[in-house]
Structures are given as C-alpha cells and as structure tokens.
Amino acid sequence: MINVKVLFFGSTKDLAESHHDVQVKISSTSPSTLELRKLLPTIFPGLVSVVDNIVMAVNEEYTYVDEAVALKVSIV
C-alpha cells in the first residue's frame, strides 16, 4: 500500500469537493498514474465526467493521459 498526495486545482478542486490536497491510499504492488486515474472517480464521484481530461504530474513532471508512471514512496 502507498499513500499518494493528490493536489487539486481549479475546477477539479470544486468537482472533487475537496481541499487543495488529500492523501489517497493505493493498494497495489506497482501503483501507477493509470491506477490512480481509475481510482479517483471512486473516491470523488464528481470527477467521473472529467477524469479522462485531468492533467497529472509526478514530482512536478507532467504525464500523458495513457502513460503509466510508477508512483514510489519518497522520504522527505
């Protein structure tokens, strides 16, 4: 299991009815942005209509919609 910090901006913040950032738990042996994209609408139903258009970034680097970028544990 991995905790992912998700930051919402603009309309996604409103649709998710969430604060700026939240922690999302992913139970997987190899979590990725694709898995997170599938999980988000189950946690935040307001994102169902826009989830395929959400821009994601991992460590300040943008990812493509169909790109599976590995999500790793980082120590701060």
N, C-alpha and C positions, 0 to 999 in steps of 0.2 A: 504494500500500500504506500502511496505517495500523496502528500499534500501539495497542491498547486495553488499558488496565489494568482487569482484572476482579477484583473483590473478592468472595470467597465467605464466607458466614456460615451458621451453624447447620448444618442437615442437608446443604445443598448443598456445604459445605466437605468433609464426610465422603464424600458421594457422588462428588464430583469427585476425591477422594483427592489433594487439593492443599493447598498452603499458603494462607494468608489471601488473598494476591493473586498474580496471574500476568499476564504480558503475552501478549495474543492478537493475531496478525497477521491483518488482513483485507485481501485483495486485491480492491479494488473502486474504481470511480471515484466512487461515492457510498455509502460504508458507512453502515449504519443499525442500530438496535437489532434490527430484524427479521432482518437478515442475521446479526448476532451470535447471536441466539437459534437460528437454524438451524445455525450453525457449532459452538456449544458441545458438543452431544452427539457430534459427530465427533471432537472433541479429548478430551472427557471422557465416555466411554461410560456411566459411572454416572449421568449426568444424563438419559438417554433417557426414563425414566419420569416425570420431573418437569419437564422443560424448559418445558412449556406453562403451568406454575404458578409459575415463577420470577419474582419481582418484580425489575425492573431500575430503576436510577436513572442519570441522566446529569447530572453536575455537581450532585449532591445533590437532583435533582428526579425524582420517580417517573414512570414511563411506564406506559401501558396495554399489555397483552399484545399487542394487534394494532396498536399505534401504531409507526410508523416514524420514530424520532427520529434525525436526522443525527448521525453521530459525526465530529467535526472534530479536527484537530490543534490542540493548545493548547501555548503556550510558557509555561513556568513560570520 
